[in-house]
Amino acid sequence: VITRHGKPAGVLIGFETEDDWLEYRLENDPRFLQRIAKARTSLRAGKGVRLEALK
């Protein structure tokens, strides 16, 4: 518990793994989310390469 002037002000919760921390950061990064949205739009428009085609 984080206190301010002796009163509870917040709770600090850690991440179980570094991967969990990275996932949280990406899920809350507006730039990353914009890139994902742009990529999905491109895929819906028929642009891009299917993963199966790369094998």
Backbone as ProteinMPNN parsed JSONL, in Angstrom:
{"seq_chain_A": "VITRHGKPAGVLIGFETEDDWLEYRLENDPRFLQRIAKARTSLRAGKGVRLEALK", "coords_chain_A": {"N_chain_A": [[0.857, -1.179, 0.0], [0.574, 2.149, -0.862], [1.18, 5.165, 0.726], [0.01, 8.476, 1.472], [0.762, 11.212, 3.217], [0.355, 9.631, 5.452], [-2.005, 8.283, 4.926], [-3.798, 5.76, 3.101], [-3.111, 5.704, -0.373], [-2.8, 4.353, -2.691], [-2.185, 1.226, -4.424], [0.478, -0.874, -5.092], [1.03, -3.115, -7.562], [2.782, -5.835, -8.659], [4.219, -7.536, -11.532], [4.041, -10.903, -12.582], [5.877, -12.033, -14.354], [8.488, -10.924, -16.6], [7.55, -10.964, -19.186], [4.8, -10.656, -18.78], [4.764, -8.025, -17.904], [5.713, -6.706, -20.212], [3.664, -7.349, -22.014], [1.515, -5.994, -20.825], [2.426, -3.354, -21.113], [2.441, -3.091, -23.929], [-0.278, -3.482, -24.529], [-1.312, -1.156, -23.575], [-0.204, 0.926, -24.938], [-0.631, 3.585, -26.967], [0.534, 4.071, -29.497], [1.377, 1.534, -30.347], [-1.097, 0.223, -30.431], [-2.321, 1.665, -32.484], [-0.731, 0.893, -34.642], [-1.383, -1.818, -34.785], [-4.116, -1.655, -35.413], [-3.952, -0.42, -37.921], [-2.58, -2.392, -39.355], [-4.454, -4.477, -39.271], [-6.519, -3.34, -40.753], [-5.274, -3.163, -43.246], [-4.934, -5.89, -43.79], [-7.611, -6.712, -43.985], [-8.24, -5.418, -46.304], [-7.092, -6.969, -48.148], [-4.399, -6.834, -48.415], [-1.077, -7.847, -47.641], [0.531, -10.88, -46.432], [-0.309, -14.213, -45.981], [0.468, -16.242, -43.165], [0.805, -18.95, -43.686], [1.678, -18.911, -46.297], [4.3, -18.237, -46.126], [5.788, -20.406, -45.491]], "CA_chain_A": [[0.0, 0.0, 0.0], [1.289, 3.418, -0.93], [0.471, 6.149, 1.54], [0.292, 9.897, 1.282], [0.464, 11.866, 4.494], [-0.091, 8.623, 6.398], [-3.278, 7.669, 4.529], [-3.664, 4.963, 1.872], [-3.316, 6.464, -1.603], [-2.742, 3.456, -3.842], [-1.623, -0.108, -4.228], [1.448, -1.227, -6.115], [0.91, -4.532, -7.893], [3.837, -6.223, -9.58], [3.919, -8.512, -12.573], [4.639, -12.196, -12.266], [7.043, -12.238, -15.212], [8.834, -9.799, -17.467], [6.636, -11.041, -20.328], [3.528, -10.056, -18.353], [4.984, -6.575, -17.884], [5.788, -6.253, -21.6], [2.317, -7.461, -22.576], [0.743, -4.878, -20.277], [2.908, -2.121, -21.741], [1.976, -3.05, -25.312], [-1.738, -3.342, -24.535], [-1.669, 0.19, -23.144], [0.599, 1.885, -25.695], [-1.455, 4.052, -28.086], [1.249, 3.916, -30.78], [1.311, 0.119, -30.705], [-2.485, -0.083, -30.782], [-2.557, 2.248, -33.809], [-0.069, 0.03, -35.631], [-2.184, -3.04, -34.902], [-5.342, -1.296, -36.135], [-3.577, -0.178, -39.316], [-2.255, -3.693, -39.946], [-5.713, -5.217, -39.454], [-7.213, -2.704, -41.873], [-4.577, -3.59, -44.463], [-5.25, -7.299, -44.034], [-9.001, -6.789, -44.454], [-8.259, -4.89, -47.671], [-6.445, -7.944, -49.016], [-2.953, -6.616, -48.462], [-0.363, -8.679, -46.681], [0.845, -12.259, -46.798], [-0.731, -15.161, -44.953], [1.568, -16.956, -42.535], [0.971, -20.231, -44.382], [2.387, -18.67, -47.557], [5.717, -18.015, -45.843], [6.455, -21.689, -45.223]], "C_chain_A": [[0.895, 1.231, 0.0], [0.488, 4.434, -0.125], [0.895, 7.563, 1.169], [-0.177, 10.601, 2.547], [-0.15, 10.877, 5.486], [-1.403, 7.936, 6.06], [-3.089, 6.88, 3.24], [-3.994, 5.793, 0.632], [-3.293, 5.564, -2.831], [-2.137, 2.125, -3.465], [-0.685, -0.383, -5.392], [1.371, -2.732, -6.338], [1.966, -4.852, -8.939], [3.346, -7.21, -10.624], [4.663, -9.799, -12.252], [5.906, -12.436, -13.082], [7.32, -10.975, -16.02], [7.933, -9.782, -18.702], [5.275, -10.428, -19.995], [3.63, -8.533, -18.366], [4.995, -6.023, -19.302], [4.41, -6.29, -22.252], [1.432, -6.308, -22.095], [1.13, -3.565, -20.958], [2.39, -2.0, -23.171], [0.471, -2.82, -25.388], [-2.187, -1.926, -24.185], [-0.856, 1.281, -23.839], [-0.194, 2.329, -26.923], [-0.775, 3.882, -29.444], [1.188, 2.473, -31.258], [-0.097, -0.249, -31.159], [-2.848, 0.493, -32.149], [-1.927, 1.389, -34.893], [-0.856, -1.254, -35.854], [-3.453, -2.758, -35.709], [-5.049, -1.089, -37.62], [-3.276, -1.499, -40.032], [-3.527, -4.504, -40.202], [-6.511, -4.655, -40.617], [-6.591, -3.138, -43.196], [-4.908, -5.038, -44.806], [-6.673, -7.465, -44.552], [-9.125, -6.315, -45.896], [-7.545, -5.827, -48.643], [-4.952, -7.75, -49.162], [-2.299, -7.51, -47.42], [-0.17, -10.09, -47.206], [0.412, -13.156, -45.654], [0.485, -15.918, -44.43], [1.85, -18.274, -43.258], [1.767, -20.074, -45.674], [3.884, -18.486, -47.34], [6.483, -19.309, -45.635], [7.033, -22.295, -46.466]], "O_chain_A": [[1.849, 1.327, 0.772], [-0.728, 4.547, -0.278], [1.978, 7.799, 0.633], [-1.359, 10.581, 2.892], [-1.047, 11.224, 6.255], [-1.871, 7.092, 6.825], [-2.308, 7.282, 2.377], [-5.008, 6.49, 0.584], [-3.727, 5.979, -3.906], [-1.649, 1.923, -2.353], [-1.033, -0.144, -6.548], [1.615, -3.522, -5.426], [2.028, -4.207, -9.986], [2.199, -7.656, -10.591], [5.772, -9.778, -11.718], [6.889, -12.974, -12.571], [6.481, -10.078, -16.105], [7.59, -8.713, -19.208], [4.671, -9.759, -20.833], [2.702, -7.841, -18.784], [4.37, -5.0, -19.577], [4.035, -5.359, -22.965], [0.688, -5.721, -22.881], [0.269, -2.769, -21.33], [1.948, -0.927, -23.582], [0.001, -2.045, -26.222], [-3.322, -1.545, -24.472], [-0.824, 2.424, -23.382], [-0.41, 1.529, -27.833], [-1.441, 3.58, -30.435], [0.972, 2.218, -32.442], [-0.269, -0.951, -32.156], [-3.604, -0.126, -32.897], [-2.526, 1.181, -35.949], [-0.98, -1.723, -36.986], [-3.817, -3.537, -36.589], [-5.814, -1.535, -38.475], [-3.675, -1.692, -41.18], [-3.652, -5.148, -41.244], [-7.113, -5.408, -41.382], [-7.303, -3.444, -44.153], [-5.135, -5.373, -45.969], [-6.918, -8.267, -45.453], [-10.012, -6.757, -46.625], [-7.411, -5.513, -49.825], [-4.31, -8.437, -49.955], [-2.926, -7.878, -46.426], [-0.648, -10.441, -48.284], [0.727, -12.892, -44.494], [1.419, -16.198, -45.181], [3.007, -18.662, -43.419], [2.455, -21.003, -46.097], [4.656, -18.573, -48.295], [7.714, -19.3, -45.609], [7.625, -23.373, -46.411]]}, "name": "protein", "num_of_chains": 1, "seq": "VITRHGKPAGVLIGFETEDDWLEYRLENDPRFLQRIAKARTSLRAGKGVRLEALK"}
